[in-house]
C-alpha cells in the first residue's frame, strides 16, 4: 500500500467525500478488501444471489481496547456479523463496512485493524463489497467504531431459529465460556496471568456448516455474545416458551478465566463470547453432532451443558454443584461496557 | 409506547445486551419499525428475495446537529441508504439499523429520531428488518451515530452505473443544489434568513422508478451527497473516462442558499445534497425523462445542467456566466465536517 499521500494520522478531510476520502478508500480499504464488487466504486455494490431466504444482520462494534489478545475491532466486526448470519443456518456471502473514525487516529492503527478485517473476511470466505468512512472531530468519538452488516443464503430445508427449541432437546456448546470478555477486561484493567487470556473471537460458519451436515434438523443456534450464555439461553427459553436446565458441573470454563472472573467479581455465565455457539437439537442427534463439532478446530472442547424442558417456560435453571436448583436470570445492569 | 421502564435518558445498561437492552429494543425500536422480520428477534432476519442482481450498500450518519430543518439524523439515515440503492436502478427492500448512543442521551430525543426513521421507511416502502444498539460512556461519542445498510433488487434489463456515461449524454438534476448542506450549516452557525433553509433530505426511489419507466436506458444515476455536485460529477467523469461540461447559468440554486454560501465562503457546487440525483442519459431521451421527473413532487425543478463530452476525459469543466471555461475539481480539504 502506498500510504504517503494519506499522511500519518486521520484528518477531517478523510471524511469529506472528496479527494482525501477517495485516496484513503483506494489505497487502504479497496486494496485490503480487494474484490470486483467493491472496486466498482458505485453508490451500492451489485452482487448476484440465488432466490430464496436471505439472512440479513447488522452490528456496530465499539470495543475498548481496539486491539486485544486474539484480535482487534476489525477482525471482531467480521466475526460477529458472520456469526449472526450463520446462527440462522445461512451461508454468509457479503458484508458491508461502515467506519466512524476520530480525527487524529494513527494511520498505522487503522491499517492494522483493516488488515485484521481483511484476514478475517478471507478466512470466512465472505467479501466486503461496500463501505463508508466518516471522520468526526477529536473528542467526538473514541478512536474507531465499525459497523458491519451482512447477508447470507439459507440452504433449502434449514429451519433454525430461537423459537424452535423443543422439550427433550439437548443444549450443546462448542467450548469454554467467557474467554472474549475476560481477554478484554484483563487488557483493560492491566491484569496479567501466567498465560495470557485470549479472545475466542472467530468465524463459526465452517463449524456450523459441518454441524448442519451432520444434522439438518438442528432447532436453535445462538452465539452468546453480550450478556453471555445466561442471557442467550433466557432469550431462547422465552422465544420458544420452554424451560432450560443447565448443569453447573458441565459448563466448560478455563481456570484462568474463572480466576479473573473471581478477582473482578464477575459471573462467567454473563461474560461475552465471540467464537461460541449454543445449540439446541433433538437428543438422538447429539452424538453425531458432537462428533462433527469436535472434528473442527473451533469445536474440540464441545460438550453438552443442559437440556430443554417443558415446565418453567421462559426460565433458565441451573443444577448447582451442591445439588440445588437456582434461577439464572437475564443480565441485569451492565457489568462489562464496550466488550464488543 | 410505554417508556416508563426505560427511564428518561440512555444509560450504559441499555447497551449491555441484557434486560435493559431488550426493553429498549422492544418498547422503542420494534414498536416503531414494526414488521414481522424484526419482531422475530433472532441473530439475523430472514427475508425472501427473488434471485438476480442485488444492490447492497452502507452509510454511517454522524450529522451535527442531529435535528435540523427538514429532518433529523434518523430520517437522513433512511433517505441516504435508500438513495444509494436506487442509484443502481434497484428497488430498495430491506434496511438494517445500527445505533451507537452516548450515555445520557435524552430518551425523548431518541424517540424523535426513531420516529423520523420509521416515517421515512414507511414513505419509501422499505422495512428495517434488523438492528443493533451500543451505548458508550459519556464523552466517548457525540449523542448518536446511526449506521444503515440496505439491499434492493435490480429489475432485469437495468444497467445503471457510474462507469456508463457516454459522450453525447445529457446531464440532468432534479432540483436546486446545496439545500441540505446549507440547512445544516445555518442551524449549526445560528444563521437566520427570512425563510428558513430546509434540507432536501428525502427518498428518491419513487422518482427514480418513474424515470426508469420513461427510459430504461439511463446510463448513470448518482446522488451528490458529501462533496456535492462537483465531486459526484468528477467521480462519473473518472469512472466513465469522459469529460463533463457544466453550464453555470443552468445550475439551479435557491437565492437564500446562494446568499448563505457567500456569507460562509462556500461554493454550492461542493455542498452536500440529500434529495438530489444527477442523471446521464442519451440526448434523445431527455424530454421524456424531464417530463416524468417534473411530474413527481421531488422533480418539479428538474433541468439539464450539462453534457458528457469525449475530450478532457476524467475532468469536469464549467462554462461560466461570463463565457469562460474553468476546471471544476473534486472537493479538496473539508469545508463542512459532519454534514451527514
Interface residues (C-beta under 8 A of the other chain):
Chain A: X11 X12 X13 X15 X16 X17 X18 X19 X20 X21 X22 X40 X41 X42 X43 X44 X45 X46 X47 X48 X49 X50 X51 X52 X53 X54 X55 X56 X57 X58 X59 X60 X61 X62 X83 X84 X85 X87 X88 X90 X94 X96 X97 X98 X99 X100 X129 X130 X131 X132 X134 X135 X136 X137 X139 X140 X141 X142 X145 X147 X149 X150 X151 X152 X154 X161 X162 X163 X221 X222 X223 X225 X226 X227 X231 X235 X239 X270 X272 X329 X330 X331 X332 X333 X334 X335 X336 X337 X338
Chain B: X11 X12 X13 X15 X16 X17 X18 X19 X20 X21 X22 X40 X41 X42 X43 X44 X45 X46 X47 X48 X49 X50 X51 X52 X53 X54 X55 X56 X57 X58 X59 X60 X61 X62 X83 X84 X85 X87 X88 X90 X94 X96 X97 X98 X99 X100 X129 X130 X131 X132 X134 X135 X136 X137 X139 X140 X141 X142 X145 X147 X149 X150 X151 X152 X154 X161 X162 X163 X222 X223 X225 X226 X227 X231 X235 X239 X270 X272 X329 X330 X331 X332 X333 X334 X335 X336 X337 X338
